[in-house]
Amino acid sequence: MQNKPLLVFIPGTLCTSMMFLALIDNLEYDSVLIDYAQHNSLEAMSNEVLEQLASRPFIPVGFSMGGMVAFELIRRAKEQVQGLILLNSNAHADLPGRKEGREIHLDLAKKNGIKTLIKEVYVPVYFANTTGPKSDIVVQMAEHLGLDVFAAQLNVLAERPDSLEVLASFLRPTLIMGGENDLPCPPEHQKLMANTAVNSELHILPQCGHFAPLEQPQKIARFINQWINKHYG
C-alpha cells in the first residue's frame, strides 16, 4: 500500500471530518482529514490543505463544497493533484437566487438557532428519512461549527467561480459519484462534470440523497478501491 496515493477528505458546508469516518473504515489507503474553522474563501480553504500536506502528492476527495475546494487545489497546485474524487458536488458558479436564499437561512439561524435551521430546513432536503443517526450526525456537525463558520462558508459558496474549464483541462483520472435523489447537487450536475472531464468515471447511487458518504459509505468505498486499483495499482 506504500505506493498507493494519499487521499485527502474535504468536507462540505457545516460538515466536519466526522462525515467521512464510516467511509474511511472501508478504505485501504492513507488518508488526511480536513476540518475548517472560519475560512471564508476558497483560497483560505485550499491553503489549509496545502499547509498540511507540504509538497506531498495527493488525491482530493471533495464532498459538496469540498469539491469546490478541490477545483481550487487544481488551480493552485496542479502537479501535486494526482487524481480527483468528487462526491455530491458541482462545478458551476453560484446559481441565481441562491445567495439571497442562504442569507435568509442565516437570519433564521441567528433568530432560532442553527440546530433548528438544520433540522427544519436542511435535513428534509438532504434525506428522505428525516430522523435517525445519519441526520443526527448532520445536526451535530452543524452545532459544533456554529454560526460564524456558517456565515463564512456562505461567503465561499456565493463567491465560487465556475470550474468546468478546470475540470476540462485536468487530464488525470476523475471519479464522480452522486445520489439519484440528491436535490442540492442532482444527477444532471454529476453527468455534466463526467462529460466535461477528460478521464472520468461516473456512478449515480440509487436510493441515495445528498449525503452519500453517510448513506452508502461501503458502496462508495468499493468504487474508490476499484478505481484506485485500476489507475494506481
Secondary structure, 3 states (H helix, E strand, C coil): CCCCCCEEEECCCCCCHHHHHHHHCCCCCCEEECCCCCCCCHHHHHHHHHHHHCCCCEEEEEECHHHHHHHHHHHHHCCCECCEEEECCCCCCCCCCHHHHHHHHHHHHHHHCHHHHHHHHHHHHHCCCCCCHHHHHHHHHHHHHHHHHHHHHHHHHHHCCCCHHHHHHCCCCEEEEEECCCCCCCHHHHHHHHHHCCCEEEEEECCCCCCHHHHCHHHHHHHHHHHHHHHHC
